[in-house]
Amino acid sequence: VENTQDRRLPFSDIEELACVPDSTSFETAWVMRVIDGDSIEVSLDGESCQVRYIGIDTPEYYSKEQTRAEEAKNANQKLVSGKSVYLFRDRSDKDKYGRLLRYVATSEVFVNLEMVKSGYAAVKEYRPDTACHLTFLQAAQELP
């Protein structure tokens, strides 16, 4: 008798991923480096790729908000550093800088959403990749 538990996806307990257009289609990558609060460098199929989180925006390091930028980067590091992550597409594959545009999850957490929930990221709509926009907005409205 096969155990159906063995076939469950590692992120299947994360209800908020319901907004992702196709959560059965994903890439598995290893986080090599956290670039800032909303982007990471991963090893994907043996290649190094930069990933930009869809639907959120964190302060830029070289701005008046440097302290907040560092806090966002640190929060992102706590979530993903040295872990396997699961990458989900919305509609676009890459941005104008060649970075992969993805919703990112670990086996425990939907990273894009967690960055909003913890107050480190602002919700930002980047059309046409808007599948989780309402989920992010709702989380932002629940902040104290």
N, C-alpha and C positions, 0 to 999 in steps of 0.2 A: 504494500500500500504506500503510495506516494504521500509525502507530507507536503501539504499545500503551503505551509509556512515558509518552506525553503524557496519558493518561487516569488515571494513577495519582494517588491522593490525596496531597496534600503531606506528610501525616503517616504514610503507609503503611509506612515503615521502623521505626516505633516499636512493637515487639512487645508491650510491656506494655499497650497500648491494647486488647488482646484482651478484657480484662475489661469494657469498656464495652458496655452492652446492644446498641446499634446504632451502630456506628462509621461507617455509611454515611449516617446522618442527623445532620447537624451544622449549626451556624451559624458563619459567619465574622465576626469582629468585630475592631475595632482598639482596642488598649489606649490609653486616654487618660491614665489615672492608676492608680498602685498605691496602694491604700488602706492595706493592711497585709500581713501574711504570707499571709493566706488569702482576700483579696478584692481585686478590681480594679474599676475603672470603665471601661467600654468603649463604643464607638460601634457600635451594632448597628442596621442598617437606618435610619441617620440619627438614631437616638435614643440618648441617654445612658442606660446601664443599669449597675447595680451587679451584680457576679457574686460569689457566695460559692462557694469551692471545696468540692466534696463530699468527705467522708470524712477530712478533716484538720482540725487545730486548731492555731493558733499563739498564743503569748502575747499578751495584750492590752497595748496601749501604756500605758494608765493603770492599771498594776498594779505589784506588786513586781518583776515580770519585764520592766521597761521596756527594759533593755539587750538581752535576748533578743528582745523584740518588734521592736526596731529592726533587729537582725541578720536576723530573718526577713523583714522588709519589704525590706531591702537585697537579700537573696538573691532574693526574688520579682521585684524590679525588674530584676536582672541577667537573669532568665529571660524576662520578658515586656515590659518597658518599650519603648514605641514600636513594637511588633510587631503583626502580624496573629496572632490566636489562633483556634483552632477549639474550639467549645463543644459538649459532648455532654451530653444529659440522661440521668438514670437514671429514676426513677419520678416524682419531684416536679418541678414547674416552678419554683416560687418558695417562699421561706421566709416566716415571719410578718412579716418586715420588708420584703417586696416585692422582695428580691434574687433574681436568677436563681440557681438551684442547678445547678452544672455541673462536669463534668470538663473540664479545660482543657489544650490541647496547642498547642505551636508546631509548626513543621515539623520541629524537631529533638528535642523533649522533651515527655513527659507531665508537665506542671507539678505537679499534685497529688502524683504519685509522687516526683518529683525533690525536692520540699520535704521529704518523709519521708526519702528516701535520704540527703539532705545533713544531716539531723539538725535542721532548723529547724521541722518540724511534727510533732505527735503524731498518731497514728492515732485517729480518733474515729468511732464508728459512729452515724450519724444515720438511723434507720429512717424510711421504707422504702428509702432510697437507699444500698444496700449492695453493689451489683454488684462493686465493686473493693476491698471491705474486706479480703478475704484477700490480695490482691496487695499492699496497703499494709502489712498485718501482717507479711507475709513480708519485705518490704523493711526494716521496722523491726527485725526480729529479726536481720537481717544487719549491723546497725550495730555498730561496735566497742564 
